[in-house]
Amino acid sequence: MNTWRNLPGKALVSLLALDPRLRARGERAAAVLSPEEKRLFSGMDRYDRAHSLAVASRLRDDPLLYRAALLHDCGKLTEELDLKVRWAYTFLEVFAPRLLSRVAARVEREAHGQDVLERMRSLTPGWRRGIYVQLHHGEVAAALLERAGSDVELVRLVRDHQREPRDERARRLREMDDAL
């Protein structure tokens, strides 16, 4: 995803994240989620909740897509992905994509385990784990949603939201996510 292409969307979401009514808007929107899904949504940082609410507001016509939009970034675990790592990742994505590829490859080589959460936890807390979470946040979110008992199609949409869309629902989620 080209960060320059969606700067207007990022600016809009940044303003929405400053809205003092964000928590109340999130609580109203999360009424469609299960208790465990609500916990995951509420655990997201302000920017990710504002982003997810903005994406979901454009997908209201499909209840499953609406839920997927609310939860698609819940894998960006705030305790693992701090602001410094996010900024560094975005800086590298924009100004040094080859370096980002090398850093990502190094992190991938260092991660070990059977599943995405085990591989994440195998990395020392800090920037390596943060880069891993940024790279795999869809898979992390899907693993958390599976544990929460979410339905299979919701888990698939969230897991694959950064990948090439396989169907119309996935295409719509990816398009709205990329726009904002």
C-alpha positions as CSV (number, residue, x, y, z in Angstrom):
1,M,0.0,0.0,0.0
2,N,1.4,3.4,-1.0
3,T,1.2,5.7,2.0
4,W,1.4,8.8,-0.1
5,R,-1.7,7.8,-2.0
6,N,-3.9,7.8,1.1
7,L,-2.5,10.8,3.0
8,P,-5.9,12.6,2.8
9,G,-7.5,9.6,4.4
10,K,-4.9,9.4,7.1
11,A,-5.3,13.1,7.8
12,L,-9.1,12.6,8.1
13,V,-8.7,9.7,10.5
14,S,-6.1,11.6,12.6
15,L,-8.8,14.4,13.1
16,L,-11.4,11.8,13.9
17,A,-9.1,10.2,16.5
18,L,-9.1,13.6,18.3
19,D,-12.9,13.7,18.5
20,P,-13.9,13.5,22.2
21,R,-17.0,11.5,21.2
22,L,-14.8,8.7,19.7
23,R,-15.4,6.4,22.7
24,A,-19.2,6.9,22.6
25,R,-19.2,6.4,18.8
26,G,-17.2,3.2,19.2
27,E,-19.5,1.8,21.9
28,R,-22.5,2.4,19.7
29,A,-20.8,0.8,16.7
30,A,-19.5,-2.2,18.8
31,A,-23.1,-3.1,19.8
32,V,-23.0,-5.6,16.8
33,L,-20.0,-7.4,18.2
34,S,-19.8,-10.3,20.6
35,P,-18.5,-9.5,24.1
36,E,-15.0,-10.9,23.2
37,E,-15.0,-9.0,19.9
38,K,-15.9,-5.8,21.8
39,R,-13.0,-6.4,24.1
40,L,-10.6,-6.6,21.1
41,F,-12.2,-3.5,19.5
42,S,-12.0,-1.5,22.8
43,G,-8.3,-2.6,23.2
44,M,-7.3,-0.8,20.0
45,D,-5.6,2.6,20.2
46,R,-7.6,5.8,19.4
47,Y,-6.2,6.1,15.9
48,D,-7.0,2.5,15.0
49,R,-10.5,2.7,16.4
50,A,-11.1,5.9,14.5
51,H,-9.8,4.3,11.3
52,S,-11.9,1.2,11.8
53,L,-15.0,3.3,12.5
54,A,-14.4,5.3,9.4
55,V,-13.9,2.2,7.3
56,A,-17.0,0.5,8.8
57,S,-19.2,3.6,8.2
58,R,-18.6,3.1,4.5
59,L,-19.6,-0.6,4.6
60,R,-22.8,-0.4,6.6
61,D,-24.8,-2.1,3.9
62,D,-23.3,-5.5,4.7
63,P,-23.4,-6.6,8.4
64,L,-20.5,-9.0,8.1
65,L,-18.3,-6.4,6.3
66,Y,-19.3,-3.9,8.9
67,R,-18.0,-6.2,11.7
68,A,-14.9,-7.0,9.7
69,A,-14.2,-3.3,9.3
70,L,-14.5,-2.7,13.0
71,L,-12.1,-5.5,13.8
72,H,-9.6,-5.6,10.9
73,D,-6.8,-3.8,12.8
74,C,-7.3,-5.3,16.2
75,G,-4.1,-7.3,15.6
76,K,-2.1,-4.0,15.9
77,L,-1.6,-4.8,19.6
78,T,-0.9,-1.6,21.5
79,E,1.5,-3.3,23.9
80,E,3.6,-4.6,21.0
81,L,3.4,-1.8,18.4
82,D,4.2,1.5,19.9
83,L,4.2,4.9,18.2
84,K,8.0,4.9,17.5
85,V,7.8,1.6,15.6
86,R,4.7,2.8,13.6
87,W,6.5,6.0,12.6
88,A,9.7,4.2,11.7
89,Y,7.8,1.6,9.7
90,T,5.9,4.3,7.8
91,F,9.1,6.3,7.3
92,L,10.8,3.3,5.8
93,E,7.8,2.4,3.7
94,V,7.8,5.8,2.1
95,F,11.5,6.7,2.0
96,A,13.4,3.5,2.1
97,P,11.2,0.6,1.0
98,R,14.2,-1.7,0.2
99,L,15.6,-1.2,3.7
100,L,12.1,-2.0,5.1
101,S,12.2,-5.2,3.0
102,R,15.6,-6.2,4.5
103,V,14.5,-5.4,8.0
104,A,11.2,-7.3,7.5
105,A,13.2,-10.3,6.1
106,R,15.5,-10.2,9.2
107,V,12.5,-10.2,11.6
108,E,10.9,-13.0,9.7
109,R,14.1,-15.1,10.0
110,E,14.3,-14.5,13.7
111,A,10.6,-15.4,14.4
112,H,10.0,-19.1,15.3
113,G,6.9,-21.1,16.2
114,Q,4.0,-23.0,14.9
115,D,1.5,-20.1,14.5
116,V,1.6,-16.3,14.2
117,L,1.1,-15.6,17.9
118,E,3.9,-18.0,18.9
119,R,6.2,-16.5,16.3
120,M,5.4,-13.0,17.6
121,R,6.1,-14.0,21.2
122,S,9.4,-15.6,20.1
123,L,10.8,-12.2,19.3
124,T,12.2,-10.0,22.1
125,P,9.8,-7.2,23.0
126,G,10.7,-4.0,21.2
127,W,11.1,-2.9,17.6
128,R,11.5,-6.4,16.1
129,R,8.2,-7.6,17.7
130,G,6.6,-4.3,16.6
131,I,7.7,-4.7,13.0
132,Y,6.4,-8.3,13.1
133,V,3.0,-7.2,14.4
134,Q,2.8,-4.5,11.8
135,L,3.6,-6.9,9.0
136,H,1.2,-9.6,10.3
137,H,-1.5,-7.7,12.1
138,G,-4.2,-9.3,9.9
139,E,-3.1,-12.7,10.9
140,V,-2.7,-11.7,14.6
141,A,-6.2,-10.3,14.5
142,A,-7.5,-13.5,12.9
143,A,-5.9,-15.7,15.6
144,L,-7.4,-13.5,18.3
145,L,-10.8,-13.6,16.7
146,E,-10.6,-17.4,16.3
147,R,-9.9,-17.7,20.0
148,A,-12.9,-15.4,20.6
149,G,-15.2,-17.7,18.7
150,S,-15.9,-15.4,15.8
151,D,-17.4,-16.9,12.6
152,V,-15.1,-18.3,10.0
153,E,-16.0,-15.7,7.3
154,L,-15.3,-12.8,9.6
155,V,-11.9,-14.3,10.5
156,R,-11.0,-14.8,6.8
157,L,-11.9,-11.3,5.9
158,V,-9.8,-9.8,8.7
159,R,-6.9,-12.2,8.1
160,D,-6.7,-11.4,4.4
161,H,-7.5,-7.7,4.4
162,Q,-3.9,-6.8,3.4
163,R,-3.7,-9.5,0.7
164,E,-5.0,-9.5,-2.9
165,P,-8.8,-9.8,-2.6
166,R,-10.4,-13.1,-3.5
167,D,-14.0,-12.0,-3.6
168,E,-16.2,-8.9,-3.7
169,R,-16.4,-8.5,0.1
170,A,-12.6,-8.7,0.5
171,R,-12.2,-6.2,-2.4
172,R,-14.6,-3.7,-0.7
173,L,-12.9,-4.0,2.7
174,R,-9.4,-3.6,1.1
175,E,-10.5,-0.6,-0.9
176,M,-12.0,1.2,2.1
177,D,-9.0,0.3,4.3
178,D,-6.6,1.6,1.7
179,A,-8.6,4.8,1.2
180,L,-8.5,5.7,4.9
